[in-house]
Amino acid sequence: MAVTIQRVADKKAEQASGYTADFERLFQENWSRVNKVLYGLLGDSDEAQDLALETFWRLYSRPPKDRENLAGWLHRVALRLGYNALRSNKRRDCYELEAGKFFLNSNVNDPSKEVELSEQRRRVRFALARMKPRSAEILILRHSGFSYAEIGAAIGAPATSVGTLLARAEKEFEKRFLKERD
């Protein structure tokens, strides 16, 4: 039985080394074409090289069952990766544009507003630090957008009692926040 297991292992190693040699040949034959296609699509040589490497990694890790047209498979995978990158870049550009508009429209550039916001954050943290930990946790969870059911699960209380606990926590926070101001 040990001899059979050794033969199987030897056969797998032989197949793997043969596949590695085939892969290296395919890589050498197709690298420049795949890279050129991606560069033409993206216009960025670094990103084209990254996606070309991703294309060949996919070939190495998950080779197609049909090995008749590997060049076509490589180009199809490369184009799909390239189109995905273009869509991703477009989304990122939109997000960055929106963030830029928000930044320009906000008063973040106003030093007095920055100082005021910084002071208010300090006071909020100070008030939260002086509260009961459970009350502070409830306020933070609610401010983070958690539902009553999610807050209840997080603190180990029934969802029906979260409203009451939240109201008490808000009163305690207000008292401590205003006390800090005086």
Residue pairs with C-beta under 8 A, 6 or more apart in sequence:
19 63
23 56
23 59
23 60
26 59
26 70
26 74
27 56
29 71
30 70
30 71
30 74
31 52
31 56
33 71
33 75
34 52
34 55
34 56
34 74
34 75
34 78
35 48
35 49
35 52
37 75
37 78
37 79
37 82
38 47
38 48
38 49
38 51
38 52
38 55
38 78
38 81
38 82
39 45
39 48
41 48
41 79
41 82
41 83
41 86
42 48
42 51
42 82
42 85
42 86
47 85
48 82
51 78
51 81
51 82
51 85
52 78
54 81
55 74
55 77
55 78
55 81
56 74
58 77
59 70
59 73
59 74
59 77
64 70
64 73
66 73
107 113
108 114
123 177
123 180
123 181
124 177
126 176
126 180
127 173
127 176
127 177
127 180
128 136
128 139
128 140
128 173
129 136
130 176
131 139
131 169
131 172
131 173
131 176
132 172
134 155
134 165
135 165
135 168
135 169
135 172
135 173
136 169
136 173
137 154
137 155
138 151
138 155
138 162
138 165
138 166
138 169
139 166
139 169
139 170
139 173
141 150
141 151
141 154
141 155
142 151
142 166
146 154
148 159
148 162
148 163
148 166
149 159
149 162
151 157
151 159
151 162
151 166
152 158
152 159
152 160
152 161
152 162
153 159
155 162
155 165
157 165
